[in-house]
């Protein structure tokens, strides 16, 4: 687990870049991940498997960024 947390923290710039590019693309009329989150929050009615895959694809950089920030803060407190 230590190796994973070190890897995530060491590459935090990459996760920021991924979140701001792939995580938000396409940007207009609204960020794609935001539309997917709203769709899921509305009950995910009509979501096909490709929509779930798309959600994972656009959400992964955000998840890795959040995890790296958590590990970084945890390492600073110890």
Biopython code that builds the backbone (N, CA, C, O; Angstrom):
import numpy as np
from Bio.PDB.StructureBuilder import StructureBuilder

atoms = [
    (1, "UNK", "N", (0.831, -1.198, 0.000)),
    (1, "UNK", "CA", (0.000, 0.000, 0.000)),
    (1, "UNK", "C", (0.870, 1.255, 0.000)),
    (1, "UNK", "O", (0.518, 2.265, -0.609)),
    (2, "UNK", "N", (1.996, 1.182, 0.681)),
    (2, "UNK", "CA", (2.905, 2.330, 0.744)),
    (2, "UNK", "C", (3.415, 2.697, -0.647)),
    (2, "UNK", "O", (3.538, 3.877, -0.976)),
    (3, "UNK", "N", (3.714, 1.674, -1.468)),
    (3, "UNK", "CA", (4.213, 1.931, -2.819)),
    (3, "UNK", "C", (3.159, 2.640, -3.667)),
    (3, "UNK", "O", (3.482, 3.528, -4.455)),
    (4, "UNK", "N", (1.911, 2.245, -3.502)),
    (4, "UNK", "CA", (0.831, 2.873, -4.271)),
    (4, "UNK", "C", (0.651, 4.322, -3.852)),
    (4, "UNK", "O", (0.521, 5.200, -4.705)),
    (5, "UNK", "N", (0.640, 4.586, -2.548)),
    (5, "UNK", "CA", (0.453, 5.957, -2.078)),
    (5, "UNK", "C", (1.635, 6.833, -2.497)),
    (5, "UNK", "O", (1.442, 7.993, -2.861)),
    (6, "UNK", "N", (2.848, 6.296, -2.449)),
    (6, "UNK", "CA", (4.016, 7.064, -2.898)),
    (6, "UNK", "C", (3.918, 7.383, -4.386)),
    (6, "UNK", "O", (4.229, 8.496, -4.810)),
    (7, "UNK", "N", (3.487, 6.407, -5.174)),
    (7, "UNK", "CA", (3.322, 6.614, -6.613)),
    (7, "UNK", "C", (2.292, 7.711, -6.893)),
    (7, "UNK", "O", (2.521, 8.588, -7.725)),
    (8, "UNK", "N", (1.167, 7.653, -6.197)),
    (8, "UNK", "CA", (0.107, 8.646, -6.419)),
    (8, "UNK", "C", (0.579, 10.045, -6.040)),
    (8, "UNK", "O", (0.337, 11.005, -6.770)),
    (9, "UNK", "N", (1.248, 10.158, -4.907)),
    (9, "UNK", "CA", (1.716, 11.472, -4.449)),
    (9, "UNK", "C", (2.815, 12.007, -5.363)),
    (9, "UNK", "O", (2.852, 13.201, -5.662)),
    (10, "UNK", "N", (3.700, 11.132, -5.801)),
    (10, "UNK", "CA", (4.818, 11.560, -6.652)),
    (10, "UNK", "C", (4.326, 12.080, -7.996)),
    (10, "UNK", "O", (4.980, 12.937, -8.592)),
    (11, "UNK", "N", (3.210, 11.595, -8.484)),
    (11, "UNK", "CA", (2.688, 11.975, -9.798)),
    (11, "UNK", "C", (1.458, 12.878, -9.698)),
    (11, "UNK", "O", (0.605, 12.859, -10.586)),
    (12, "UNK", "N", (1.361, 13.648, -8.654)),
    (12, "UNK", "CA", (0.175, 14.484, -8.423)),
    (12, "UNK", "C", (-0.037, 15.488, -9.552)),
    (12, "UNK", "O", (-1.181, 15.803, -9.880)),
    (13, "UNK", "N", (1.032, 15.997, -10.152)),
    (13, "UNK", "CA", (0.886, 16.949, -11.267)),
    (13, "UNK", "C", (0.190, 16.290, -12.460)),
    (13, "UNK", "O", (-0.609, 16.918, -13.155)),
    (14, "UNK", "N", (0.506, 15.025, -12.680)),
    (14, "UNK", "CA", (-0.126, 14.283, -13.767)),
    (14, "UNK", "C", (-1.624, 14.131, -13.518)),
    (14, "UNK", "O", (-2.420, 14.243, -14.450)),
    (15, "UNK", "N", (-2.013, 13.877, -12.273)),
    (15, "UNK", "CA", (-3.441, 13.711, -11.958)),
    (15, "UNK", "C", (-4.180, 15.036, -12.119)),
    (15, "UNK", "O", (-5.328, 15.057, -12.563)),
    (16, "UNK", "N", (-3.521, 16.149, -11.758)),
    (16, "UNK", "CA", (-4.138, 17.474, -11.951)),
    (16, "UNK", "C", (-4.349, 17.719, -13.443)),
    (16, "UNK", "O", (-5.428, 18.138, -13.862)),
    (17, "UNK", "N", (-3.319, 17.457, -14.237)),
    (17, "UNK", "CA", (-3.421, 17.657, -15.683)),
    (17, "UNK", "C", (-4.499, 16.754, -16.285)),
    (17, "UNK", "O", (-5.284, 17.191, -17.127)),
    (18, "UNK", "N", (-4.533, 15.509, -15.855)),
    (18, "UNK", "CA", (-5.553, 14.582, -16.353)),
    (18, "UNK", "C", (-6.960, 15.004, -15.968)),
    (18, "UNK", "O", (-7.895, 14.870, -16.757)),
    (19, "UNK", "N", (-7.106, 15.513, -14.756)),
    (19, "UNK", "CA", (-8.431, 15.949, -14.294)),
    (19, "UNK", "C", (-8.917, 17.163, -15.064)),
    (19, "UNK", "O", (-10.097, 17.262, -15.400)),
    (20, "UNK", "N", (-8.008, 18.084, -15.341)),
    (20, "UNK", "CA", (-8.402, 19.309, -16.040)),
    (20, "UNK", "C", (-8.581, 19.106, -17.539)),
    (20, "UNK", "O", (-9.269, 19.893, -18.189)),
    (21, "UNK", "N", (-7.976, 18.067, -18.092)),
    (21, "UNK", "CA", (-8.128, 17.818, -19.524)),
    (21, "UNK", "C", (-9.144, 16.697, -19.768)),
    (21, "UNK", "O", (-10.291, 16.978, -20.114)),
    (22, "UNK", "N", (-8.753, 15.461, -19.598)),
    (22, "UNK", "CA", (-9.647, 14.330, -19.850)),
    (22, "UNK", "C", (-10.838, 14.331, -18.888)),
    (22, "UNK", "O", (-11.951, 13.974, -19.275)),
    (23, "UNK", "N", (-10.606, 14.726, -17.658)),
    (23, "UNK", "CA", (-11.678, 14.708, -16.669)),
    (23, "UNK", "C", (-12.794, 15.686, -16.941)),
    (23, "UNK", "O", (-13.922, 15.470, -16.499)),
    (24, "UNK", "N", (-12.508, 16.757, -17.659)),
    (24, "UNK", "CA", (-13.543, 17.755, -17.955)),
    (24, "UNK", "C", (-13.974, 17.784, -19.417)),
    (24, "UNK", "O", (-15.014, 18.361, -19.736)),
    (25, "UNK", "N", (-13.201, 17.178, -20.310)),
    (25, "UNK", "CA", (-13.485, 17.262, -21.737)),
    (25, "UNK", "C", (-14.755, 16.491, -22.085)),
    (25, "UNK", "O", (-15.027, 15.484, -21.432)),
    (26, "UNK", "N", (-15.530, 16.893, -23.052)),
    (26, "UNK", "CA", (-15.532, 18.207, -23.681)),
    (26, "UNK", "C", (-16.069, 19.262, -22.724)),
    (26, "UNK", "O", (-16.918, 18.973, -21.881)),
    (27, "UNK", "N", (-15.582, 20.455, -22.857)),
    (27, "UNK", "CA", (-15.845, 21.513, -21.890)),
    (27, "UNK", "C", (-17.185, 22.215, -22.086)),
    (27, "UNK", "O", (-17.760, 22.719, -21.121)),
    (28, "UNK", "N", (-17.690, 22.255, -23.312)),
    (28, "UNK", "CA", (-18.905, 23.002, -23.602)),
    (28, "UNK", "C", (-19.978, 22.059, -24.127)),
    (28, "UNK", "O", (-19.640, 21.163, -24.900)),
    (29, "UNK", "N", (-21.211, 22.196, -23.770)),
    (29, "UNK", "CA", (-21.825, 23.265, -22.987)),
    (29, "UNK", "C", (-21.601, 23.112, -21.484)),
    (29, "UNK", "O", (-21.760, 24.078, -20.738)),
    (30, "UNK", "N", (-21.235, 21.913, -21.030)),
    (30, "UNK", "CA", (-20.862, 21.708, -19.626)),
    (30, "UNK", "C", (-19.829, 20.588, -19.604)),
    (30, "UNK", "O", (-19.785, 19.771, -20.523)),
    (31, "UNK", "N", (-18.996, 20.541, -18.565)),
    (31, "UNK", "CA", (-18.032, 19.436, -18.495)),
    (31, "UNK", "C", (-18.735, 18.088, -18.539)),
    (31, "UNK", "O", (-19.766, 17.885, -17.899)),
    (32, "UNK", "N", (-18.164, 17.187, -19.296)),
    (32, "UNK", "CA", (-18.792, 15.892, -19.555)),
    (32, "UNK", "C", (-19.032, 15.105, -18.268)),
    (32, "UNK", "O", (-20.096, 14.509, -18.096)),
    (33, "UNK", "N", (-18.073, 15.099, -17.383)),
    (33, "UNK", "CA", (-18.228, 14.330, -16.143)),
    (33, "UNK", "C", (-19.370, 14.894, -15.302)),
    (33, "UNK", "O", (-20.064, 14.145, -14.615)),
    (34, "UNK", "N", (-19.564, 16.201, -15.351)),
    (34, "UNK", "CA", (-20.650, 16.813, -14.597)),
    (34, "UNK", "C", (-21.999, 16.330, -15.113)),
    (34, "UNK", "O", (-22.907, 16.045, -14.331)),
    (35, "UNK", "N", (-22.125, 16.239, -16.438)),
    (35, "UNK", "CA", (-23.360, 15.719, -17.022)),
    (35, "UNK", "C", (-23.612, 14.276, -16.633)),
    (35, "UNK", "O", (-24.751, 13.889, -16.370)),
    (36, "UNK", "N", (-22.545, 13.470, -16.596)),
    (36, "UNK", "CA", (-22.690, 12.066, -16.193)),
    (36, "UNK", "C", (-23.088, 11.949, -14.726)),
    (36, "UNK", "O", (-23.932, 11.124, -14.376)),
    (37, "UNK", "N", (-22.489, 12.765, -13.872)),
    (37, "UNK", "CA", (-22.833, 12.751, -12.442)),
    (37, "UNK", "C", (-24.301, 13.127, -12.253)),
    (37, "UNK", "O", (-25.006, 12.503, -11.460)),
    (38, "UNK", "N", (-24.758, 14.137, -12.973)),
    (38, "UNK", "CA", (-26.158, 14.542, -12.880)),
    (38, "UNK", "C", (-27.083, 13.424, -13.374)),
    (38, "UNK", "O", (-28.147, 13.190, -12.800)),
    (39, "UNK", "N", (-26.676, 12.750, -14.427)),
    (39, "UNK", "CA", (-27.468, 11.653, -14.976)),
    (39, "UNK", "C", (-27.589, 10.525, -13.956)),
    (39, "UNK", "O", (-28.675, 9.982, -13.751)),
    (40, "UNK", "N", (-26.481, 10.176, -13.320)),
    (40, "UNK", "CA", (-26.501, 9.123, -12.303)),
    (40, "UNK", "C", (-27.324, 9.559, -11.096)),
    (40, "UNK", "O", (-28.097, 8.771, -10.551)),
    (41, "UNK", "N", (-27.160, 10.814, -10.678)),
    (41, "UNK", "CA", (-27.925, 11.327, -9.538)),
    (41, "UNK", "C", (-29.424, 11.343, -9.828)),
    (41, "UNK", "O", (-30.241, 11.259, -8.912)),
    (42, "UNK", "N", (-29.778, 11.453, -11.113)),
    (42, "UNK", "CA", (-31.180, 11.452, -11.505)),
    (42, "UNK", "C", (-31.762, 10.048, -11.661)),
    (42, "UNK", "O", (-32.906, 9.893, -12.088)),
    (43, "UNK", "N", (-30.985, 9.040, -11.321)),
    (43, "UNK", "CA", (-31.491, 7.682, -11.391)),
    (43, "UNK", "C", (-30.849, 6.834, -12.473)),
    (43, "UNK", "O", (-31.127, 5.638, -12.565)),
    (44, "UNK", "N", (-30.002, 7.427, -13.288)),
    (44, "UNK", "CA", (-29.277, 6.726, -14.358)),
    (44, "UNK", "C", (-30.225, 6.029, -15.335)),
    (44, "UNK", "O", (-29.888, 4.987, -15.898)),
    (45, "UNK", "N", (-31.396, 6.603, -15.531)),
    (45, "UNK", "CA", (-32.380, 6.019, -16.440)),
    (45, "UNK", "C", (-31.862, 6.139, -17.871)),
    (45, "UNK", "O", (-31.534, 7.228, -18.341)),
    (46, "UNK", "N", (-31.798, 5.006, -18.544)),
    (46, "UNK", "CA", (-31.371, 4.999, -19.938)),
    (46, "UNK", "C", (-29.871, 4.925, -20.156)),
    (46, "UNK", "O", (-29.409, 5.010, -21.294)),
    (47, "UNK", "N", (-29.099, 4.767, -19.086)),
    (47, "UNK", "CA", (-27.646, 4.682, -19.255)),
    (47, "UNK", "C", (-27.269, 3.308, -19.793)),
    (47, "UNK", "O", (-27.616, 2.279, -19.213)),
    (48, "UNK", "N", (-26.561, 3.313, -20.897)),
    (48, "UNK", "CA", (-26.074, 2.087, -21.515)),
    (48, "UNK", "C", (-24.690, 1.758, -20.948)),
    (48, "UNK", "O", (-24.075, 2.603, -20.297)),
    (49, "UNK", "N", (-24.201, 0.557, -21.184)),
    (49, "UNK", "CA", (-22.854, 0.213, -20.704)),
    (49, "UNK", "C", (-21.772, 1.179, -21.184)),
    (49, "UNK", "O", (-20.817, 1.446, -20.454)),
    (50, "UNK", "N", (-21.907, 1.698, -22.382)),
    (50, "UNK", "CA", (-20.908, 2.654, -22.885)),
    (50, "UNK", "C", (-20.921, 3.939, -22.059)),
    (50, "UNK", "O", (-19.879, 4.572, -21.886)),
    (51, "UNK", "N", (-22.082, 4.327, -21.551)),
    (51, "UNK", "CA", (-22.174, 5.519, -20.704)),
    (51, "UNK", "C", (-21.482, 5.283, -19.368)),
    (51, "UNK", "O", (-20.842, 6.190, -18.837)),
    (52, "UNK", "N", (-21.602, 4.080, -18.820)),
    (52, "UNK", "CA", (-20.913, 3.756, -17.568)),
    (52, "UNK", "C", (-19.408, 3.742, -17.792)),
    (52, "UNK", "O", (-18.652, 4.254, -16.967)),
    (53, "UNK", "N", (-18.969, 3.157, -18.908)),
    (53, "UNK", "CA", (-17.548, 3.154, -19.236)),
    (53, "UNK", "C", (-17.032, 4.578, -19.394)),
    (53, "UNK", "O", (-15.943, 4.904, -18.921)),
    (54, "UNK", "N", (-17.806, 5.421, -20.053)),
    (54, "UNK", "CA", (-17.443, 6.819, -20.248)),
    (54, "UNK", "C", (-17.323, 7.543, -18.911)),
    (54, "UNK", "O", (-16.434, 8.376, -18.734)),
    (55, "UNK", "N", (-18.203, 7.234, -17.981)),
    (55, "UNK", "CA", (-18.147, 7.827, -16.646)),
    (55, "UNK", "C", (-16.862, 7.418, -15.933)),
    (55, "UNK", "O", (-16.196, 8.246, -15.311)),
    (56, "UNK", "N", (-16.525, 6.146, -16.028)),
    (56, "UNK", "CA", (-15.284, 5.665, -15.411)),
    (56, "UNK", "C", (-14.079, 6.332, -16.065)),
    (56, "UNK", "O", (-13.144, 6.741, -15.376)),
    (57, "UNK", "N", (-14.099, 6.441, -17.382)),
    (57, "UNK", "CA", (-12.992, 7.046, -18.121)),
    (57, "UNK", "C", (-12.765, 8.498, -17.700)),
    (57, "UNK", "O", (-11.630, 8.902, -17.448)),
    (58, "UNK", "N", (-13.825, 9.268, -17.624)),
    (58, "UNK", "CA", (-13.698, 10.683, -17.267)),
    (58, "UNK", "C", (-13.542, 10.890, -15.757)),
    (58, "UNK", "O", (-13.047, 11.931, -15.325)),
    (59, "UNK", "N", (-13.957, 9.914, -14.962)),
    (59, "UNK", "CA", (-13.874, 10.054, -13.513)),
    (59, "UNK", "C", (-12.580, 9.565, -12.898)),
    (59, "UNK", "O", (-12.233, 9.981, -11.792)),
    (60, "UNK", "N", (-11.858, 8.696, -13.580)),
    (60, "UNK", "CA", (-10.631, 8.125, -13.032)),
    (60, "UNK", "C", (-9.578, 9.179, -12.682)),
    (60, "UNK", "O", (-8.986, 9.091, -11.606)),
    (61, "UNK", "N", (-9.316, 10.173, -13.542)),
    (61, "UNK", "CA", (-8.322, 11.173, -13.141)),
    (61, "UNK", "C", (-8.718, 11.916, -11.863)),
    (61, "UNK", "O", (-7.862, 12.247, -11.042)),
    (62, "UNK", "N", (-10.007, 12.175, -11.700)),
    (62, "UNK", "CA", (-10.469, 12.858, -10.485)),
    (62, "UNK", "C", (-10.282, 11.982, -9.260)),
    (62, "UNK", "O", (-9.864, 12.464, -8.207)),
    (63, "UNK", "N", (-10.586, 10.700, -9.389)),
    (63, "UNK", "CA", (-10.411, 9.768, -8.286)),
    (63, "UNK", "C", (-8.938, 9.677, -7.879)),
    (63, "UNK", "O", (-8.617, 9.700, -6.690)),
    (64, "UNK", "N", (-8.055, 9.575, -8.855)),
    (64, "UNK", "CA", (-6.625, 9.500, -8.560)),
    (64, "UNK", "C", (-6.115, 10.793, -7.934)),
    (64, "UNK", "O", (-5.257, 10.755, -7.052)),
    (65, "UNK", "N", (-6.632, 11.937, -8.380)),
    (65, "UNK", "CA", (-6.241, 13.214, -7.789)),
    (65, "UNK", "C", (-6.683, 13.294, -6.335)),
    (65, "UNK", "O", (-5.902, 13.699, -5.473)),
    (66, "UNK", "N", (-7.906, 12.920, -6.055)),
    (66, "UNK", "CA", (-8.410, 12.961, -4.677)),
    (66, "UNK", "C", (-7.609, 12.009, -3.792)),
    (66, "UNK", "O", (-7.233, 12.373, -2.677)),
    (67, "UNK", "N", (-7.346, 10.809, -4.269)),
    (67, "UNK", "CA", (-6.553, 9.856, -3.482)),
    (67, "UNK", "C", (-5.144, 10.375, -3.222)),
    (67, "UNK", "O", (-4.627, 10.239, -2.114)),
    (68, "UNK", "N", (-4.521, 10.970, -4.237)),
    (68, "UNK", "CA", (-3.161, 11.491, -4.043)),
    (68, "UNK", "C", (-3.151, 12.635, -3.042)),
    (68, "UNK", "O", (-2.215, 12.751, -2.251)),
    (69, "UNK", "N", (-4.174, 13.484, -3.059)),
    (69, "UNK", "CA", (-4.243, 14.576, -2.081)),
    (69, "UNK", "C", (-4.455, 14.040, -0.674)),
    (69, "UNK", "O", (-3.876, 14.556, 0.282)),
    (70, "UNK", "N", (-5.276, 13.014, -0.543)),
    (70, "UNK", "CA", (-5.494, 12.401, 0.774)),
    (70, "UNK", "C", (-4.192, 11.808, 1.296)),
    (70, "UNK", "O", (-3.832, 12.028, 2.452)),
    (71, "UNK", "N", (-3.483, 11.057, 0.455)),
    (71, "UNK", "CA", (-2.222, 10.456, 0.879)),
    (71, "UNK", "C", (-1.181, 11.517, 1.207)),
    (71, "UNK", "O", (-0.407, 11.365, 2.152)),
    (72, "UNK", "N", (-1.164, 12.593, 0.422)),
    (72, "UNK", "CA", (-0.200, 13.670, 0.678)),
    (72, "UNK", "C", (-0.480, 14.329, 2.024)),
    (72, "UNK", "O", (0.445, 14.569, 2.800)),
    (73, "UNK", "N", (-1.737, 14.621, 2.305)),
    (73, "UNK", "CA", (-2.085, 15.223, 3.591)),
    (73, "UNK", "C", (-1.816, 14.272, 4.748)),
    (73, "UNK", "O", (-1.394, 14.693, 5.825)),
    (74, "UNK", "N", (-2.062, 12.996, 4.517)),
    (74, "UNK", "CA", (-1.815, 11.999, 5.569)),
    (74, "UNK", "C", (-0.318, 11.901, 5.846)),
    (74, "UNK", "O", (0.083, 11.788, 7.004)),
    (75, "UNK", "N", (0.516, 11.940, 4.805)),
    (75, "UNK", "CA", (1.970, 11.877, 4.980)),
    (75, "UNK", "C", (2.517, 13.119, 5.676)),
    (75, "UNK", "O", (3.486, 13.030, 6.430)),
    (76, "UNK", "N", (1.909, 14.270, 5.429)),
    (76, "UNK", "CA", (2.371, 15.502, 6.064)),
    (76, "UNK", "C", (2.030, 15.535, 7.539)),
    (76, "UNK", "O", (2.753, 16.141, 8.331)),
    (77, "UNK", "N", (0.933, 14.890, 7.918)),
    (77, "UNK", "CA", (0.516, 14.929, 9.326)),
    (77, "UNK", "C", (1.320, 13.968, 10.196)),
    (77, "UNK", "O", (1.310, 14.092, 11.421)),
    (78, "UNK", "N", (2.013, 13.017, 9.586)),
    (78, "UNK", "CA", (2.789, 12.067, 10.381)),
    (78, "UNK", "C", (4.227, 12.471, 10.492)),
    (78, "UNK", "O", (5.016, 11.775, 11.131)),
]
sb = StructureBuilder()
sb.init_structure("model")
sb.init_model(0)
sb.init_chain("A")
sb.init_seg("    ")
for serial, (resi, resn, name, xyz) in enumerate(atoms, 1):
    if name == "N":
        sb.init_residue(resn, " ", resi, " ")
    sb.init_atom(name, np.array(xyz, "f"), 0.0, 1.0, " ", f" {name:<3s}", serial, name[0])
structure = sb.get_structure()
